[in-house]
């Protein structure tokens, strides 16, 4: 871990660790800054091993709706419902998750490659357990108010709330910063009207627990080839077919394995809870198209942010970012009603213009900050001058008083 790192999470991990110098992290991750360490024997951490503490990243942009107040509280409630999820322990008022030793499925088997049968079967077993967990079976505090939740089995209402989040929180809240870039990519408020038309008419399906982020980096294969599901931050109750759509979109199975995963999923969820796959042939493509549309806004923002983190953006980096944006825009164009996708060169020009405008705003804010600091310095200097003047006046008054006292005494 870099020596210069001195965040709150790093300090907390060092305080709890048996060997502070062996704290590992921060681990890669968008939502949290995560550190891994061993606890001292006094903590009585059961089977030992390493644990992780996490600190939410500052100024984080959320691209997905969250349902539960606490991931740790959810994991506590899921014990006995879902196999192979992290254990938890509370140390000095901080809830820690056990760190699963192993490799991510993505590190072992990259996107577009087949998942081995042993791990594939365990993914299906996880879906079987998820569909069995119903909204009333967990006592976990939720973020959203009841009136902001879709009614049980209302899959169309569930999806509309996800679209509203993308429209209001991802698109609308970021218009001051990204509005001109969105417009250059032919994305505007009308895009969401087109999206709603495109995905209309979902069939009702009974709600269950969704992980909502099951991809290769959130699946850990341990040394005994057991598969563990981590990062339940985005878990929610909703349409089970949405969980399958998210999984397929993020996993990028080869075509044959994707088809087999869909068929096996359909059979197992119907076995556990009849009606869970109702209308899947018509609705799965719609849900996949929503994921493509959602990714347009997410990836445009993330890609442009990644450019800002580079010390110098050369033509090669800008062109690579342009291809990324062009690719995601091409896949999401139809559900968003984009009739003609801008060329890679047009995307590159839009990103370059956005970077120039952003640099201009940054310099302007810096100048404003310098002016504010100058005013503060002037105010402090005036204050010091007034204080010195008052001190001199008090000294003169004391001297005159002493002189008068001496005169009276004589």
N, C-alpha and C positions, 0 to 999 in steps of 0.2 A: 504493500500500500504506500502511496506517495507520502513522504514525510510532511509535505506542506498541508495535507488535508487536516483540517481542525474543525470540522463541523460538529453540531450538537450530537448527531448520531455517532460520529467517531469517538467523541469524548465519552459518551455513555457506554459504548462498547468497551472502551479501554478500562472504564471503572468497574465493569462487571466481569471482565475477562480474567481467567486464571493467569494468563501470561499476556499482558497488554501489548508487548512487542509482536505477538503472533496474530493479532487481529487482521483478518483478511477483508479487503474491500477498499473503496466501494465497488460492489458488483454491478454489472451492467443491468439496467432496468429503467423504464421510462417513468414510472409512477413514484418510485421510492429510491432513496439512497440506503443501501443494505450492507451490513457488516456481519462477518461470521467469526465466531470465537468459541473457545471452550470455557465452560463455567468451572469455578473452583469446587472441590469436593463438598464444601460446606453448603453449597446450593442444593445438594441432593437432587440432581437432575436425572434421576432414574437410571437409564442405561448409558448415561454419559453421552459421548458424541459431541458434535458442535451445534451451536444454536445461532440464530440470526436475529438482529434487531434492525428495525427499519424506521427511517425518518422520511416523511413526505417531502418531495422535492419542492423548493420554493418557486413561486410564480409559474406553477404548472398549468398548462392548458389541458383541460379534460375534453376528450373526443368521444367519450361514451358515457351513457347514463349509468349512475350507480344506484343500487337499491338498498344496500345494508349500511348501517352506520359504522360497523366495525367488522373487518374481515376476521379478526381473531375471535370475536363472539360467534360469528357464523361457523368457523371451524370447530369451535367448542360444541356447538349444537349438532354439527354433522357427525361427530364421533358416534359410531354405531349405525349410521345411515350409509356413509360412503367409506369404502376401504381405501387404504394407501393415500391418506392425506397427512400433512405434518402434525405432529403432537405439539402441545403448547405447555409453557411453564411461566409462572409469574415470578420475577426476581426484582426486588426493590421497587415494586410498583409498576414495572414494565413487563408487558406480556411478550414473550419470545416464542418464535416458531422454531421447531427443530429443523436444522439444515439437512436436506436429503443428499447424502453423498452419492455421487454418480455422475452421469453425463446427460445432457439434454438429448431428447430424441433427435433434434435437429443436428446436433454435433455428430451423432452416429449415422443418421440417415437424412441427408439434405432434402429440401423441397424438390418435388418432381421425381423423387425416387420412391420405390415401394417401401412400406413399413413391414418388417418381418412379422410372420404369423403370430408369434408369441405376444408381441407388443400390440399387434392389431386386435387380437382377441381381448386383451385387457382394456383397450379403448372402448370396445363394444360393451364390455362388462360395466364400465363406468357409466355409459349412457343408460344401461338397464337400471342402475342404482339411482341415477339422477331423476329419471321419469317417475320413480316410485315416491319421491319426496314432494309432498303437496304443500301448498301455501300455509295451511293450518297446522302442519305437523312440526313447524319450527317456531320457537319463541325467541325471535331475534328482532331487535328494533330496526325499523326501516326508515330510510331518509324521506321518501315521498309521502305526502298525506294521502289518506284513503281516496279522496275525491280526485287525486291525480293518477290513480291506478286504473288500468283497464279492468272491466268486470271479468269474472272467472270465465274462461274459454273464449273471450272476445279477442281472437287473434288479430283482427283488423284494427281494433282499438289499441292493442298492444304495439303493433307496428307503427301506428300513427303517432304514438307518444315518442317512439324512437326517432321518427322523422322530425317531430317538433324539436327534440333536443338538438339534432343536427342543424336544423334551420336556425334556431334561436341562439344556441350556445356556441356552436362551432362556426357557423356562417355569420349570423347577425352580430355577435359580440366581437368578432374579429374584423368587421368591416372597416373601422378606422385605420387599421394597420394593413389589411390585405384587400380592401375593396377594389382598388384599381387593378391589382393583379388578378383577382377573380373576374373582373369585367373583361380584361384582356384575354382571358381563357374562355370567354363566353358563358360565364356562370353568373346568375343573378337570381332575384327572388322568384322569377318565373320558373327557374329550374325545379323548385320544390313543388310547384303546381303540376308540372309534368311528371315528377316522380310519384306523386300521390295518384295520378291517373294510371300510371304504369303498373302500380302494385295493388290497385283496388280489387276488392272481391275475395279476400282470403276467407277460407272456411274456418269455422269454430273448432278449436281443439282444446282439451282440458289442460290447464296450466300445471306446470311442475317446476322444480328447481333447474336453472340453467347455469352452467359455468360461464358461458358467453365469451370465453377467450381460450378455447382449447386448441392450441397450436403446438408445434414441435418444440418450442422453447419453454413451454409451460408443462411439459411432460418429461419427467426425470426417470431414467433407467438406472436402477442401482446395480450393485455388483452381483446380485442374484437374478437379474433381469426382471425384477418387479417394476411395474410402472406406477409412478406417483404423480398425482395432479397437484400443481402448486399455483400460486397467484390467483386467488378467488376474489380479487378486488372488484371485478365487474359482474359477479354472480347476481342473479335476479330470479324472480318468478315470472314465468311467461310461457309463450308458445314453444312447445318442445321442438317443432320443426325449425324454429329460428336457431336453436342451438346446433342442430345438424348443419344448417346452411352456413353459419359462422365457422364451424369446424371444417367443412369442406373447402370454404373459401380460403381459410388461412393455412390449411395443411398442404394443399396442392399435391394431392395424390396423383399418381398416374391414372389415366382414364379408366382402365379396367378395375383398379382397386377402388376408385371413387364409386363406380357403379355398384361394386360388391358391398362397400360400406353402406351405401344408401339402402340396398335391399335388405341387408342384415339388420340395420337400424330399424327399418319399418317392421320387420317381423318381431323383433324383441320388444319394441315399445307397445305394440298391439297386444303382445302376450302379457305385459305388466299392467297396462292401462288402455283398454280398448278405446279407439277414437283418436289416439295420440298422433296417428299419421293420416288422418282424414284429409282428403284432397291434396295429398303430397305431390302428385304428378303436376298439377297446375300451379301449386303454391310454392314449391321449392325453387323453381326458376325466378319467381318474383322476389323471394327473400334473398336469393343470391344476387339479383340485380340491385336490391337495396344496399347490400354490402359493397358492391362495386361503386355505387353512387356515393355512399358514405366515405369510402376511401379516397375519393377525389379530393374532398375538402381536407381530410386528415393529412393526406400525403402532400398536397400543395403547401400546407402550413409547415409540416415537419421538414420537407425538403428545403424550403426557403430558409427556415431556421438553421438548418445544418450548414448552409452557405455562410450564414452570419458568424458561425462559430469558428470558421477557418480564418487563420491570420491573414491570408491573401487568397482571393478567389481568382484563379487563372482561367483561361479559356477552356482547358480540359475539364476542370471541376464544374464550370458552368454548363458545358455541353452534357456531361454525365447527369447533372441534376435535371436538365431539360428533357433528356430521354426518359427519366423516371416519371416526371410530370406528364409527359406526352403519353406514356404507356398507361398510366392509371386513368387519364382523361379519356383515352380511346376506349377503355373497357367500360367506363361509366357513362359514356356519351348518350347511348340510347335511352336508358331510364331517365336521364336528366334532360332529354330533349335537345341535346346539342347536335344540330344537323351536320355541321362541318367542323371537324376537330382542327384546331390550329396546327400548323406544321411544327416540326421540332425547332426550326429556325425562328418561327414566330414565338414559340414558348421561350426560347433562349432570350429573345429581345425583351419579352415581358419580364422575365426574371432579372435581367440586367437593369432595366428601368426601375424595377421595384427596389433593387439594391442601391441604386443611385439616390432614389428618393429617401430611402431609409437612412443612408449615410448623411444626407442633408438634414433630416430631422434630428439625428443624433448630434450633429455639430451644433444645430440651433439650440438644442436642450443644454449642451455643454456651455455654450455662450451665455445662455440665460442663467445657468448655475454659477458661472464665473461672475456675472453681474450681481447675482444675489450674494455671493460670498464677499464681493467688493463692498456692497452696501452694509453687510454685517461688520466687515473690518472698519468701515468708516464710523458706524454707530459705536463700535467698541472703542475706537480711538477718541470719539467725542465724549464717551462715558469716562474714559481714563482722564481726559483733560478736565472734565467737570469735577472728578474726584480729587485730582491734584489741586485744583483751584479751591475747593472746599477745605482741603487739608491745610493749605497755606493760610486761608482766612481764619481757621480755627487756631492755628499756631500764632498768628498775629494777635488774635483776641486774648489768648492765654498770656502772651507776653505783656500786653497792655494791662491785663488784670493784675499780673504779678508786679508791674511797675507801680500801679496805683496802690497796691497793698504795702509796698515798701515805703511809698511816700507817706501814707497814713501812719505807718509805724514810727517814722522819724518825727 
